[in-house]
Amino acid sequence: MSVTGHALRWHGAGDLRIDRVELPLPAAGQVLLRCAYCGACGSDLHEIHDGPHAIPTVAPHTLSGATAPIVLGHEFSGTVVAVGADVDGIDVGDAVAIEPNYRCGECAACREGRYHTCRHFGFAGLMGNGGMAEYATVPAYMVHVLPAGFDLAQAAVLEPAAVALHAVRRSEIRAGATAAVIGLGPVGLLVCALLQQRGVDRIVGVDPVPERRALASRLGVPTVIDPQAVRDVAAAVRGATGDGVELAFEVVGTQSTFDAALGSVRSGGTVVLLGLTDELRFDAFDFVNNELTVVASVGYNDCHRELIDLVHRGVLDLTPFTADVVELAEAPAVLTAMAAGGTRGVKTLVQCGGESR
């Protein structure tokens, strides 16, 4: 037996297709779901624009066994339609969010609980088939059952929220601290929301995009700076806080934003580096004399249950990230335009067919 549905598949750079895909019923340890929503991530757009970067095209990924064409999308939610053998705690009909990282469970990182840095790490939706589809099959360890009535559109935002939560945890920030967030894309905005949830009310956000700055203000960020309107971003942050911030989150991945983050923190401060780039340089003399710290943050582990609880209790509202929704059939054209530099809302969700709003 099997199910058949439509899926958005990456066949090559600039080559997205809605294909009809047949999925067998789940094997042992697997779960089949009808997808509801799937967020479009910058990593998806990089693959569409000039990939492959992470998508396996020659040798199958070690854990997924997949090669291109790949179903894109790693920020997804849905409803369980079938459960394989040896799966406990997940039932047909359950609403679920997917934590899409593959892990082997055997390498040193996995044994230490740091499965997000697994030696064979990969994402469903990049290194294996993901959630921009009517149906998806995933390992049961990726599945988080949601409370009754949980909004599946918000559930699709839990994945970038987990990136933000992991960074906030890595920062060890305390209530009453001061923080700057350099880059107010979805993850940066979610960092702001989670900092506020932890009692940090002195936050400075920095971004050149007016819509992002406006949303940051609506989310309660008290000071928002347009880097194109000031001569020196670090000086502007210091001017807004008196003596610089205790923590700066760099969420872009460029030399200029890294410089701004380092220049924004006070003596003894910490920069949390989320942005990805090939190389960064810094003034070691200044770095040492001010006893600065740089903490790297990648991905997440064990974040989804906390986030689900925060959203369910109404402490964290992800609805501002669910306004821009496109149908699955529209997604190839929309995502191709976005990959070429077109702009839309802060977060674009693909409605896959498993739920209508």
C-alpha positions in Angstrom: 0.0 0.0 0.0 1.1 3.6 -0.5 -0.1 7.2 -0.7 0.4 9.6 -3.7 0.6 13.3 -3.5 2.2 16.4 -5.0 5.6 17.6 -3.8 7.9 20.5 -4.7 11.2 19.0 -5.7 14.6 20.5 -6.4 16.0 19.0 -9.6 18.8 21.6 -10.0 19.6 25.3 -9.5 16.6 27.2 -10.9 14.7 23.9 -11.6 11.8 23.5 -9.2 8.9 21.2 -10.1 5.7 20.1 -8.6 6.0 16.3 -9.1 3.5 13.6 -8.2 5.3 11.3 -5.7 4.3 7.9 -4.3 5.2 7.2 -0.7 5.0 3.7 0.8 3.4 3.2 4.2 6.0 3.9 6.9 8.6 1.3 7.8 9.5 0.5 11.4 10.5 3.7 13.2 8.9 6.0 10.7 5.9 8.2 10.6 3.8 9.3 7.6 2.1 12.7 7.8 -0.1 14.9 5.7 1.8 18.2 5.7 0.0 21.4 6.6 2.5 24.2 6.4 6.2 24.5 5.5 8.3 27.6 5.9 10.7 28.8 3.3 14.2 29.3 4.7 17.2 31.1 3.4 19.0 27.8 2.9 16.2 26.7 0.6 16.7 29.9 -1.5 20.4 29.3 -1.7 19.9 25.9 -3.1 17.3 27.2 -5.6 19.6 30.1 -6.7 22.9 28.4 -7.2 22.9 24.9 -5.5 23.7 22.3 -4.8 25.3 23.3 -1.5 23.9 20.7 0.9 21.7 18.6 -1.4 23.3 15.3 -2.3 23.4 14.8 -6.0 25.9 11.9 -6.5 26.2 9.8 -3.3 23.2 9.3 -1.0 23.2 11.0 2.3 24.4 8.6 5.0 21.2 8.7 7.1 18.4 9.6 4.7 19.6 7.5 1.8 18.4 10.3 -0.6 19.8 12.0 -3.6 18.3 14.7 -5.8 15.6 15.3 -6.8 14.9 16.3 -3.2 11.6 17.5 -1.7 12.5 20.9 -0.2 11.4 22.3 3.2 12.6 21.6 6.7 10.2 23.9 8.7 7.0 21.9 8.7 4.0 20.7 10.5 1.1 18.3 9.7 -1.1 15.5 10.8 -0.1 11.9 11.3 -1.8 9.5 8.8 0.2 6.3 9.4 2.7 5.0 12.0 5.3 2.3 11.4 6.2 -0.5 13.8 8.2 0.2 17.0 6.8 3.8 17.3 5.4 4.7 20.7 3.6 7.8 21.8 2.5 8.9 18.3 -1.0 8.1 16.9 -2.9 8.5 13.7 -4.6 11.9 13.8 -2.0 13.6 16.0 -1.1 17.1 15.0 2.7 17.3 15.0 5.7 19.6 14.4 8.8 18.2 12.8 12.3 18.7 14.2 14.0 17.9 10.9 17.6 17.1 11.8 18.9 13.6 11.2 21.1 12.1 13.8 22.9 8.7 14.1 22.7 8.3 17.9 26.1 6.7 17.9 28.8 9.3 17.3 30.5 11.2 20.2 28.3 14.3 19.7 25.1 12.2 19.8 26.2 10.4 22.9 26.8 13.7 24.6 23.3 14.9 23.7 24.6 17.3 21.1 22.8 15.6 18.2 22.6 18.8 16.2 26.3 18.4 15.6 26.1 14.7 14.7 28.9 13.5 12.5 26.4 12.5 9.9 24.1 15.5 10.4 21.6 16.5 7.8 18.2 18.2 7.5 15.0 16.6 6.0 14.3 19.0 3.2 18.0 19.5 2.2 19.8 16.2 2.7 16.6 14.1 2.6 13.0 14.7 1.5 11.2 17.4 3.4 7.8 19.0 4.0 6.9 21.1 0.9 4.6 18.3 -0.1 1.2 16.9 0.6 2.7 13.9 2.3 6.1 13.3 4.0 7.7 10.3 5.8 10.1 11.1 8.6 11.9 9.2 11.4 9.8 9.1 14.5 12.5 10.9 16.5 11.8 14.0 14.5 8.1 14.1 15.5 6.7 16.3 18.3 3.1 15.8 19.1 1.2 19.1 19.7 -1.5 19.9 22.2 -5.0 19.9 21.0 -5.9 23.1 19.1 -2.3 24.1 18.4 -2.2 26.3 15.3 -0.3 24.3 12.6 0.9 27.5 10.9 2.6 28.6 14.1 3.9 25.0 14.4 5.8 25.5 11.1 7.6 28.4 12.7 8.9 26.3 15.6 12.0 25.3 13.7 13.5 28.8 13.2 12.3 29.6 16.7 14.4 26.7 17.9 17.5 28.2 16.2 16.8 31.4 18.1 16.1 29.6 21.5 19.4 27.7 21.2 21.3 30.9 20.7 19.6 32.6 23.6 20.4 29.5 25.8 24.0 29.7 24.6 24.2 33.3 25.6 23.3 32.5 29.2 21.6 35.9 29.3 19.8 37.0 32.5 16.8 39.2 33.1 17.6 42.9 33.2 20.6 42.5 30.8 21.1 44.6 27.7 21.3 43.1 24.3 21.7 44.1 20.6 20.4 41.9 17.8 22.2 42.6 14.5 20.0 41.3 11.7 16.2 41.2 12.1 15.3 38.4 9.7 13.0 35.7 11.2 15.7 34.2 13.5 16.8 37.7 14.7 13.2 38.7 15.4 12.6 35.5 17.2 15.7 36.1 19.3 14.2 39.4 20.3 10.9 37.8 21.3 12.7 35.1 23.4 14.9 37.7 25.0 11.8 39.6 26.1 10.2 36.4 27.3 13.3 36.0 29.6 13.0 39.5 31.0 15.4 41.4 28.8 13.7 44.7 28.2 16.7 46.8 26.9 17.1 45.5 23.4 18.5 47.3 20.4 17.6 45.8 16.9 19.5 46.6 13.8 18.4 46.0 10.2 18.2 47.9 6.9 14.8 46.6 5.9 12.0 48.8 6.9 9.4 46.0 7.2 11.7 44.1 9.6 12.3 47.2 11.7 8.6 47.9 11.8 7.8 44.3 13.0 10.5 44.5 15.6 8.9 47.7 17.0 5.5 45.9 17.0 7.0 43.1 18.9 8.1 45.5 21.6 11.8 46.1 20.7 12.3 49.6 22.2 15.2 50.8 20.0 15.5 49.9 16.3 18.3 51.3 14.2 18.6 51.6 10.4 22.3 50.9 9.7 22.0 52.9 6.4 21.0 56.0 8.3 23.9 56.1 10.8 27.6 56.5 10.2 28.7 53.9 12.8 26.3 51.1 13.9 28.3 50.3 17.0 28.4 53.9 18.1 24.7 54.1 17.6 24.1 51.1 19.8 26.4 52.5 22.4 24.6 55.8 22.2 21.3 54.1 22.8 22.6 52.1 25.8 25.1 54.4 27.4 28.1 52.0 27.6 27.3 49.3 25.1 25.4 46.1 25.6 26.3 43.0 27.5 25.4 40.7 24.7 25.2 41.1 20.9 23.6 38.5 18.6 25.1 38.6 15.1 22.5 37.0 12.8 23.7 37.9 9.4 27.2 36.5 8.7 29.2 39.4 7.2 32.3 41.2 8.3 30.6 44.5 8.7 27.8 43.1 11.0 30.4 41.1 13.0 32.4 44.3 13.4 29.2 46.1 14.5 28.4 43.3 17.0 32.0 43.4 18.5 31.9 47.2 18.7 28.5 47.2 20.4 29.4 45.2 23.5 30.9 46.7 26.6 34.1 45.5 28.2 33.7 41.9 29.3 30.8 41.5 26.8 29.8 38.5 24.6 29.0 38.2 20.9 26.8 35.3 20.0 27.6 34.3 16.4 24.7 32.8 14.4 25.5 34.1 10.9 27.4 31.8 8.6 30.3 33.0 6.4 33.6 31.7 5.2 35.9 33.9 7.2 35.8 36.7 9.8 38.6 38.9 11.1 38.9 40.8 14.4 41.3 43.1 16.3 42.9 40.7 18.7 44.5 43.5 20.7 41.2 45.1 21.4 39.5 41.7 21.9 42.0 40.6 24.6 42.3 43.9 26.4 38.5 44.1 26.7 38.2 40.4 27.6 35.5 39.9 25.0 33.9 36.5 24.3 32.6 35.0 21.1 30.1 32.1 21.4 29.1 30.2 18.3 25.6 28.9 18.0 24.4 26.5 15.3 21.1 24.8 14.9 19.4 23.5 18.1 18.9 20.5 20.3 16.0 19.8 22.8 14.3 23.1 22.1 11.0 22.1 20.6 9.2 21.0 23.7 10.0 24.3 25.5 8.8 26.3 22.5 5.6 24.2 22.2 4.8 24.9 25.8 5.5 28.6 25.5 3.2 29.0 22.5 0.5 26.8 24.0 0.5 28.9 27.2 0.3 32.1 25.2 3.7 33.3 26.4 5.2 33.3 22.9 3.1 34.4 19.9 4.3 33.2 16.5 1.4 34.5 14.5 3.3 37.6 13.2 5.4 35.1 11.3 2.4 33.4 9.6 0.9 36.2 7.6 2.5 35.4 4.2 1.1 32.1 2.9 1.2 30.7 -0.6 -0.3 27.5 -2.0 1.9 24.6 -2.9 1.1 25.0 -6.6 2.4 28.6 -6.5 5.5 27.8 -4.6 8.0 27.1 -7.5 7.4 30.5 -9.0 7.3 32.3 -5.7 10.4 30.7 -4.3 12.3 31.1 -7.6 11.5 34.8 -7.5 12.6 35.1 -3.8 15.9 33.2 -4.6 16.6 35.8 -7.3 16.3 38.6 -4.8 12.6 39.2 -4.7 11.1 40.3 -1.3 8.0 39.2 0.4 6.9 39.1 4.1 9.3 38.4 7.0 8.5 34.7 6.7 6.8 32.9 3.8 4.8 29.7 4.5 3.8 27.2 1.9 0.3 25.7 2.6 0.7 22.1 1.6 -2.9 21.0 1.7 -3.2 19.4 5.1 -5.0 22.3 6.7 -6.8 25.4 5.5 -7.0 28.6 7.6 
